[in-house]
């Protein structure tokens, strides 16, 4: 979390974003200020009206002129308020959009380690709720806070010119408000931050429940999920109630004290008018001005609450923006003269940031020759997936190095490296888009030929039988497809990228034996010139590889062909004997049965 900062320190960080729209904001502020000045001018017209036009013998024309003046001032005030909105709304939404795009861009750049620590709901609430509130504060809260303050100052000065005694009574009510305001600022800031963080946690729970709805239903845990959500929602409700109580108490104070001051001022004012020290017109004008000033004073509670919430929103926004991207492109980049795909691990070690004393990988030394397919095998938790994720620099090694064609991965341009290295994960992630867009996501040329070839290699022919073929929208995370179908789309995506180094994290685990054989046969041809590092959880996947590396407790303990290791290594035989049994992809089997039935019907 960020360190505690003052209100002005936090808000000042918005300056680079607000700088381009400052002229428009200033014009909006000027319009709002002029509207307040016009509102303060109306009581002065009333003073003249009471003292002169309403006296015995006063001219009717004077009354009509005063009424017309008040009407013009009222229209001018309304017009200035409308102008204020016109000046500020469009630029404020522009700033909101730019900040949201900047946040999204930064989230895309931040390493996977950052996303491991942050809940998606927290990031979502910062990208949507906090920035939406900042836009409303820039367009309204900030301007009105300045205008309210100036209105009160100008109004009090005008009140002193009419009657210093009455103005002093009114001013005395401001002292307790100021004292309580400091206490309110501290307590409200804490509860506001708590509320916004809890809202982010609640959003994370909703997202997890929606994405995991199949698991919840399958295990009959919908009720437990609801109870957990209900507890979190109740905690947030209590926080919001506490927040509302703080604001209600402050509003009561800033409303009650000025009203009491006006009541006391009325008694003193009548006495002053009776003694001739104050004219009736001045008395009417004073209380009309006091009414104009009292409105923004009462309004100040909400404006102060908005300002403090805006400070919290700024702090939360820059908590993310200040997070450093540790996986970056160096100033001086290197690139092999010819990318052949020779992949080497040179005494490489890796540990997560929060567990640096317990490295997952220790002193990995391994060479994968260009065009070779090497399988990684090992028991669960041996570090296979972590080792794969080091190749495209999703994480960086903590010691040693990894090279492609002799060049350290950290010397590559990151984008160039990820064009050279393609990856398919065991836990496939697809996007809410068409099959076409998902498959061609990393492709440099989005051609129909490449699309069809990639789908054919991955045996994803089912895509053509979807309602709209390859243009069918597959829904959020592809959950409308079976596990085997998702894996085949993900594999097609990796193939379409045409990488020189392909990293596969058990990409065939959800396929049935027949489909896997077809995929492997095509992969042997496609991967002939591609260096491939593949995690294998099944003997049939191991058979795809030219060589096998055995990973044990974060170390490479043996490298050789499947036959060599099977004959010479006891631990390898143990791992192979305990590899996962072949799964059945029921969707694939049903598709085949449908095809057979259709063929027979012909």
C-alpha positions in Angstrom: 0.0 0.0 0.0 1.1 3.6 -0.5 2.2 5.8 2.4 -0.1 8.3 4.0 -0.3 11.6 2.1 -2.1 14.9 2.7 -5.1 15.8 0.6 -3.1 18.3 -1.5 -0.2 15.9 -2.1 -2.7 13.3 -3.4 -4.8 15.6 -5.5 -1.7 17.2 -7.0 -0.9 13.9 -8.7 -3.8 14.6 -11.0 -2.2 17.7 -12.4 -0.5 16.0 -15.4 -3.8 14.5 -16.4 -5.8 17.7 -15.8 -3.3 20.1 -17.4 -4.7 20.0 -20.9 -8.3 20.8 -19.6 -7.3 23.4 -17.1 -8.5 26.3 -19.3 -12.0 24.7 -19.6 -12.1 24.0 -15.9 -11.1 27.5 -15.2 -13.9 28.8 -17.4 -16.3 26.5 -15.6 -15.0 27.8 -12.2 -15.4 31.4 -13.4 -19.0 30.7 -14.5 -19.9 29.0 -11.2 -18.3 31.9 -9.3 -20.1 34.5 -11.3 -23.4 32.6 -10.6 -22.7 32.9 -6.9 -21.9 36.6 -7.2 -25.1 37.1 -9.0 -26.9 35.2 -6.3 -25.3 37.5 -3.7 -26.3 40.6 -5.7 -30.0 39.8 -5.5 -30.2 40.7 -1.7 -28.6 44.1 -2.5 -31.5 44.8 -4.9 -33.9 43.8 -2.2 -32.2 46.3 0.2 -32.7 49.1 -2.3 -36.3 48.0 -2.9 -37.2 48.0 0.8 -35.4 51.2 1.7 -36.5 53.3 -1.2 -39.2 51.8 -3.4 -41.4 50.4 -0.6 -41.4 53.6 1.5 -44.5 55.8 1.5 -44.5 57.8 -1.8 -42.2 55.3 -3.6 -42.6 55.1 -7.3 -44.3 52.1 -8.9 -41.8 52.2 -11.7 -39.0 51.6 -9.1 -40.8 48.4 -7.9 -41.1 47.2 -11.5 -37.5 48.0 -12.2 -36.3 46.1 -9.1 -38.5 43.1 -10.0 -37.1 43.2 -13.6 -33.5 43.4 -12.2 -34.1 40.4 -10.0 -35.6 38.4 -12.9 -32.6 39.3 -15.1 -30.2 38.3 -12.3 -32.1 35.0 -11.9 -31.9 34.2 -15.6 -28.2 35.2 -15.6 -27.5 32.8 -12.7 -29.3 29.9 -14.4 -27.4 30.6 -17.7 -24.1 30.7 -15.9 -24.8 27.4 -14.2 -25.6 25.8 -17.6 -22.4 27.3 -19.0 -20.4 25.7 -16.2 -21.7 22.3 -17.1 -21.0 22.8 -20.8 -17.4 23.9 -20.0 -16.5 21.0 -17.6 -18.4 17.8 -18.5 -16.7 17.0 -21.8 -13.1 17.6 -20.7 -13.7 15.7 -17.4 -15.0 12.6 -19.3 -11.9 12.9 -21.6 -9.6 12.8 -18.6 -11.5 9.9 -17.1 -11.1 7.9 -20.4 -7.4 8.7 -20.7 -6.7 7.7 -17.1 -8.7 4.5 -17.6 -6.8 3.7 -20.8 -3.5 4.5 -19.1 -4.4 2.2 -16.2 -5.3 -0.6 -18.6 -2.1 -0.2 -20.5 -0.1 -0.3 -17.3 -1.9 -3.4 -16.2 -1.0 -5.1 -19.5 2.7 -4.2 -18.9 2.9 -5.3 -15.3 4.4 -8.7 -14.7 2.4 -11.8 -13.8 3.9 -11.6 -10.3 1.9 -8.4 -9.8 -1.4 -10.0 -10.9 -0.7 -13.0 -8.6 -0.9 -10.6 -5.6 -3.9 -8.5 -6.7 -7.6 -9.6 -6.8 -9.3 -8.9 -10.1 -12.2 -7.2 -8.3 -9.8 -4.7 -6.7 -8.3 -3.8 -10.1 -11.8 -3.6 -11.6 -13.1 -1.2 -8.9 -10.1 1.0 -9.5 -10.6 1.0 -13.3 -14.3 1.7 -13.1 -15.7 3.0 -9.8 -12.8 5.1 -8.6 -12.2 6.8 -12.0 -15.9 7.4 -12.5 -16.0 9.1 -9.1 -12.9 11.2 -10.0 -14.6 12.4 -13.1 -17.6 13.6 -11.2 -15.4 15.3 -8.6 -13.4 17.1 -11.3 -16.5 18.2 -13.1 -18.5 19.2 -10.0 -17.0 18.6 -6.6 -13.7 20.4 -7.0 -15.2 23.5 -8.7 -18.1 23.7 -6.2 -15.7 23.4 -3.3 -13.7 26.4 -4.5 -16.9 28.3 -5.4 -18.5 27.5 -2.0 -15.5 28.7 -0.1 -15.3 31.9 -2.1 -19.0 32.4 -1.8 -18.9 32.1 2.0 -15.9 34.5 2.2 -17.5 37.1 -0.1 -20.8 36.7 1.6 -19.3 37.3 5.1 -17.5 40.4 3.8 -20.8 41.8 2.4 -22.5 40.9 5.7 -19.9 42.9 7.6 -20.5 45.9 5.4 -24.2 45.8 6.4 -23.9 45.0 10.1 -20.7 44.0 11.9 -22.7 42.9 14.9 -24.9 40.4 13.0 -21.9 39.2 10.9 -19.9 38.5 14.0 -22.7 36.3 15.4 -22.8 34.4 12.1 -19.0 34.1 12.0 -19.0 32.6 15.6 -20.9 29.7 14.3 -18.1 28.9 11.9 -15.5 28.2 14.6 -17.1 24.9 15.9 -17.7 23.9 12.3 -14.0 24.3 11.5 -12.9 22.4 14.6 -15.3 19.5 13.9 -14.3 19.6 10.2 -10.7 18.5 11.1 -12.0 15.6 13.1 -14.4 14.7 10.4 -11.7 14.7 7.7 -9.6 12.1 9.6 -12.4 9.7 10.5 -14.2 10.0 7.2 -11.0 9.3 5.2 -10.4 6.1 7.1 -13.9 4.8 6.6 -14.0 5.8 3.0 -10.8 3.9 2.2 -12.2 0.9 4.1 -15.4 1.1 2.1 -13.7 1.3 -1.3 -11.4 -1.6 -0.5 -14.2 -3.8 0.7 -16.2 -3.0 -2.5 -13.2 -4.2 -4.4 -13.1 -7.4 -2.4 -16.8 -7.9 -3.0 -16.3 -7.5 -6.8 -13.5 -10.1 -6.7 -15.9 -12.5 -5.0 -18.6 -11.9 -7.6 -16.2 -12.5 -10.4 -14.8 -15.7 -8.9 -18.3 -17.0 -8.3 -19.4 -16.3 -11.9 -16.2 -17.9 -13.4 -16.5 -20.8 -11.0 -20.2 -21.3 -11.3 -19.9 -24.8 -12.8 -17.7 -25.9 -9.9 -20.1 -24.4 -7.3 -23.1 -26.1 -8.9 -21.3 -29.4 -9.4 -20.3 -29.6 -5.7 -23.5 -28.2 -4.5 -21.8 -25.3 -2.8 -24.0 -22.5 -4.1 -25.5 -21.9 -0.6 -22.0 -21.7 1.0 -20.9 -19.2 -1.7 -24.1 -17.2 -1.0 -23.4 -17.2 2.7 -19.8 -16.1 2.2 -21.0 -13.3 -0.2 -23.7 -12.3 2.3 -21.1 -11.9 5.1 -18.9 -9.7 2.9 -21.9 -7.7 1.7 -23.0 -7.2 5.3 -19.6 -6.0 6.3 -19.6 -3.5 3.4 -23.1 -2.4 4.4 -22.0 -1.7 8.0 -19.1 0.3 6.7 -21.4 2.3 4.4 -23.7 2.9 7.4 -20.7 4.1 9.5 -19.7 6.3 6.5 -23.2 7.8 6.2 -23.3 8.4 10.0 -20.1 10.4 9.9 -21.4 12.5 7.0 -24.9 12.9 8.6 -23.4 14.1 11.8 -21.2 16.6 10.0 -24.1 17.8 7.9 -26.2 18.2 11.0 -23.5 20.4 12.6 -23.0 22.6 9.5 -26.8 23.0 9.2 -27.7 23.5 12.8 -25.1 26.0 13.8 -25.7 28.5 11.0 -29.5 28.2 11.6 -28.9 29.0 15.3 -26.7 31.9 14.4 -29.5 33.2 12.1 -32.0 32.9 14.9 -29.8 34.8 17.3 -29.0 37.3 14.6 -32.7 37.9 14.0 -33.3 38.8 17.6 -30.3 41.2 17.6 -31.2 42.5 14.2 -34.7 43.5 15.3 -33.3 45.2 18.3 -30.8 47.1 16.2 -33.6 48.1 13.7 -35.8 49.3 16.6 -33.0 51.5 17.9 -32.4 52.9 14.5 -28.9 51.5 14.2 -29.9 49.3 11.2 -32.3 50.1 8.4 -35.2 47.7 7.6 -33.7 47.3 4.1 -30.3 46.4 5.4 -31.9 43.9 7.8 -33.8 42.2 5.0 -30.7 42.2 2.8 -28.5 40.8 5.6 -30.8 37.8 6.1 -31.2 37.3 2.4 -27.4 37.3 2.1 -27.2 35.0 5.1 -29.6 32.6 3.4 -27.4 32.6 0.2 -24.3 31.9 2.3 -26.0 29.3 4.5 -26.8 27.1 1.5 -23.2 26.5 0.5 -22.2 26.1 4.2 -24.8 23.3 4.5 -23.6 21.9 1.2 -20.0 21.8 2.4 -20.5 18.5 4.2 -21.2 16.7 1.0 -18.5 18.5 -0.9 -15.9 17.7 1.8 -17.0 14.1 1.7 -16.6 14.1 -2.1 -13.1 15.6 -1.8 -12.0 13.0 0.8 -13.4 10.2 -1.3 -11.6 11.6 -4.4 -8.4 11.6 -2.4 -8.9 7.9 -1.6 -9.7 7.2 -5.2 -6.5 9.0 -6.3 -4.4 7.0 -3.8 -6.0 3.7 -4.9 -5.4 4.6 -8.6 -1.7 5.4 -8.1 -1.1 2.3 -5.9 -1.4 0.4 -9.2 0.2 3.0 -11.4 3.2 3.3 -9.0 3.8 -0.5 -9.2 7.0 -1.1 -11.0 7.2 -3.3 -14.1 10.2 -5.5 -13.3 10.2 -7.2 -16.7 11.2 -4.6 -19.2 13.1 -4.1 -22.4 16.7 -3.0 -21.7 18.0 0.3 -23.2 20.6 -1.6 -25.2 18.9 -4.6 -26.8 20.5 -7.6 -28.4 19.1 -10.1 -31.0 20.7 -13.1 -32.6 21.8 -12.6 -36.2 19.7 -15.5 -37.1 17.0 -16.9 -34.8 17.3 -20.7 -34.9 15.7 -21.4 -31.6 18.6 -22.9 -29.6 17.3 -22.7 -26.0 19.7 -23.0 -23.0 19.2 -22.9 -19.3 22.5 -21.9 -17.7 22.5 -22.7 -13.9 19.1 -21.0 -13.7 17.2 -20.7 -10.4 13.8 -19.2 -9.6 11.9 -18.2 -6.5 8.8 -16.1 -6.0 9.3 -12.7 -4.4 7.5 -13.6 -1.2 9.3 -16.9 -0.9 12.9 -16.1 -1.9 14.3 -18.5 0.7 12.5 -21.4 -0.9 13.5 -21.5 -4.6 11.3 -23.6 -6.9 14.1 -24.2 -9.4 17.7 -24.7 -8.4 20.7 -24.5 -10.8 18.9 -25.7 -13.9 21.3 -26.4 -16.8 19.7 -27.7 -20.0 20.2 -27.3 -23.7 17.4 -27.7 -26.2 18.7 -28.0 -29.7 17.1 -26.0 -32.6 14.1 -27.9 -34.0 14.2 -30.5 -31.1 11.2 -31.4 -29.0 12.1 -32.0 -25.4 9.6 -33.2 -22.8 9.7 -32.2 -19.2 8.5 -34.9 -16.7 8.3 -34.9 -13.0 6.0 -35.4 -10.1 3.5 -32.7 -9.1 5.2 -29.7 -7.6 8.6 -30.4 -9.1 8.7 -27.0 -10.9 7.8 -27.9 -14.5 5.2 -25.2 -15.2 7.4 -22.6 -13.5 10.3 -23.6 -15.7 8.2 -23.1 -18.8 7.0 -19.6 -17.8 10.6 -18.4 -17.5 11.1 -18.8 -21.3 8.7 -16.0 -22.5 9.7 -14.0 -19.4 6.4 -14.2 -17.6 8.8 -14.4 -14.7 12.5 -13.7 -14.6 15.2 -16.0 -13.2 16.5 -15.0 -9.8 19.9 -16.5 -10.6 21.7 -17.7 -13.6 20.4 -17.1 -17.1 18.3 -18.4 -20.0 19.4 -17.8 -23.6 18.1 -18.2 -27.1 20.8 -18.6 -29.7 23.3 -17.4 -27.1 21.5 -14.1 -26.3 20.2 -13.7 -22.7 16.4 -13.4 -22.6 16.7 -10.2 -20.5 18.6 -8.6 -23.4 15.8 -9.1 -25.9 13.1 -6.6 -26.7 10.2 -8.0 -24.7 7.7 -7.8 -27.5 10.2 -9.4 -29.9 10.9 -12.2 -27.5 7.2 -13.0 -27.2 7.0 -13.2 -31.0 9.8 -15.7 -31.0 8.4 -17.7 -28.1 4.8 -19.1 -28.3 3.0 -20.7 -25.4 0.0 -22.8 -24.7 -1.2 -23.4 -21.1 -2.8 -26.4 -19.5 -5.4 -24.1 -18.0 -6.6 -22.5 -21.2 -7.8 -18.9 -21.3 -9.9 -17.8 -24.2 -11.4 -14.4 -24.8 -15.0 -13.3 -25.3 -14.6 -13.1 -29.1 -14.8 -15.3 -32.1 -12.9 -18.5 -32.7 -11.0 -16.6 -35.5 -9.9 -13.8 -33.2 -8.8 -16.3 -30.5 -6.7 -18.4 -32.9 -5.1 -15.5 -34.7 -4.4 -13.5 -31.5 -0.6 -13.7 -31.8 -0.3 -14.1 -35.6 1.6 -11.5 -37.5 -0.5 -12.2 -40.6 -4.2 -12.9 -40.1 -4.9 -15.0 -43.2 -7.6 -17.6 -43.8 -4.9 -20.1 -44.9 -3.1 -19.7 -41.5 -6.4 -20.0 -39.6 -7.4 -23.2 -41.4 -4.0 -24.8 -41.1 -3.8 -24.0 -37.3 -7.2 -25.4 -36.7 -6.4 -28.5 -38.7 -3.1 -29.2 -36.9 -4.9 -28.8 -33.5 -7.8 -31.1 -34.8 -10.2 -28.3 -34.0 -12.5 -29.0 -36.9 -15.5 -28.6 -34.6 -15.1 -24.9 -35.0 -16.6 -25.1 -38.5 -19.8 -26.7 -37.2 -20.5 -24.0 -34.6 -23.5 -21.8 -35.4 -21.5 -19.1 -37.2 -18.4 -21.2 -38.0 -15.1 -19.7 -37.1 -16.9 -16.3 -36.5 -18.9 -17.8 -33.6 -18.5 -15.8 -30.4 -17.4 -18.4 -27.8 -18.4 -16.5 -24.7 -16.5 -15.4 -21.7 -13.3 -17.5 -21.2 -14.6 -20.0 -23.8 -16.7 -21.7 -21.1 -19.4 -22.5 -23.8 -16.8 -25.1 -25.1 -15.7 -28.3 -23.6 -12.2 -28.6 -22.0 -10.9 -30.5 -25.0 -12.3 -28.0 -27.4 -10.7 -25.1 -25.4 -7.4 -26.8 -25.4 -7.4 -27.4 -29.1 -8.3 -23.7 -29.8 -5.4 -22.7 -27.5 -3.0 -25.0 -29.2 -4.1 -23.7 -32.6 -3.4 -20.2 -31.3 0.1 -21.1 -30.3 0.7 -22.8 -33.7 -0.7 -19.8 -35.6 1.9 -17.5 -33.9 4.6 -19.3 -35.9 7.1 -19.1 -33.1 10.7 -20.4 -33.3 10.4 -21.7 -29.7 7.2 -23.3 -28.6 6.4 -23.9 -24.9 3.5 -26.2 -24.2 2.3 -26.9 -20.7 0.6 -30.2 -21.1 -1.6 -28.9 -24.0 -3.2 -32.3 -24.7 -4.4 -33.3 -21.2 -8.1 -33.0 -22.0 -8.0 -34.8 -25.3 -9.0 -38.4 -25.9 -6.4 -40.9 -27.2 -7.6 -40.9 -30.8 -7.7 -37.0 -31.1 -4.3 -36.9 -29.3 -2.8 -39.3 -31.9 -4.1 -37.1 -34.8 -2.7 -33.9 -33.1 0.7 -35.5 -32.4 1.0 -36.7 -36.0 0.4 -33.2 -37.3 2.6 -31.6 -34.7 5.6 -33.7 -35.7 5.4 -32.2 -39.2 4.6 -28.6 -38.0 7.2 -28.6 -35.3 10.0 -30.0 -37.5 11.8 -26.6 -37.5 10.4 -25.4 -34.1 12.2 -25.8 -30.8 9.6 -27.2 -28.5 9.7 -27.6 -24.7 6.7 -29.5 -23.5 5.4 -30.6 -20.1 4.2 -34.1 -20.2 1.7 -35.7 -17.8 1.0 -38.8 -19.9 3.2 -41.4 -21.6 1.6 -40.7 -24.9 2.8 -37.1 -24.7 6.3 -38.2 -23.8 6.4 -40.2 -27.0 6.1 -37.0 -29.0 9.5 -35.8 -27.8 13.0 -36.4 -29.2 14.4 -36.3 -25.7 13.1 -36.2 -22.1 14.4 -34.2 -19.1 13.5 -35.4 -15.6 12.8 -32.7 -13.1 13.1 -33.7 -9.4 12.8 -31.2 -6.5 13.6 -28.3 -8.7 16.6 -29.8 -10.4 17.3 -31.6 -13.7 18.5 -35.1 -12.6 18.5 -36.9 -15.9 18.3 -36.2 -19.7 17.9 -38.7 -22.4 15.5 -40.5 -24.7 12.4 -42.1 -23.2 13.9 -45.6 -23.8 17.2 -44.7 -22.2 15.7 -43.2 -19.1 13.2 -46.0 -18.7 16.0 -48.5 -18.7 18.4 -46.6 -16.4 16.5 -44.3 -14.0 14.4 -45.6 -11.2 12.7 -42.3 -10.4 11.8 -41.9 -14.1 10.2 -45.3 -14.1 8.2 -44.2 -11.0 7.1 -41.0 -12.6 6.0 -42.7 -15.8 4.1 -45.4 -13.9 2.2 -42.7 -12.0 1.4 -40.4 -14.9 -2.3 -39.5 -15.3 -4.5 -42.0 -17.0 -5.8 -41.1 -20.4 -8.9 -38.9 -20.1 -12.0 -39.1 -22.3 -13.2 -35.9 -24.1 -16.9 -36.7 -24.2 -17.6 -33.8 -26.5 -15.2 -35.2 -29.1 -16.7 -38.7 -28.8 -20.2 -37.3 -29.1 -19.1 -35.3 -32.2 -17.7 -38.4 -33.8 -20.9 -40.4 -33.0 -23.0 -37.6 -34.6 -20.7 -37.6 -37.7 -21.1 -41.4 -38.0 -24.8 -41.2 -37.6 -25.0 -38.5 -40.2 -22.9 -40.6 -42.6 -25.1 -43.6 -42.0 -28.3 -41.6 -42.7 -26.9 -40.7 -46.1 
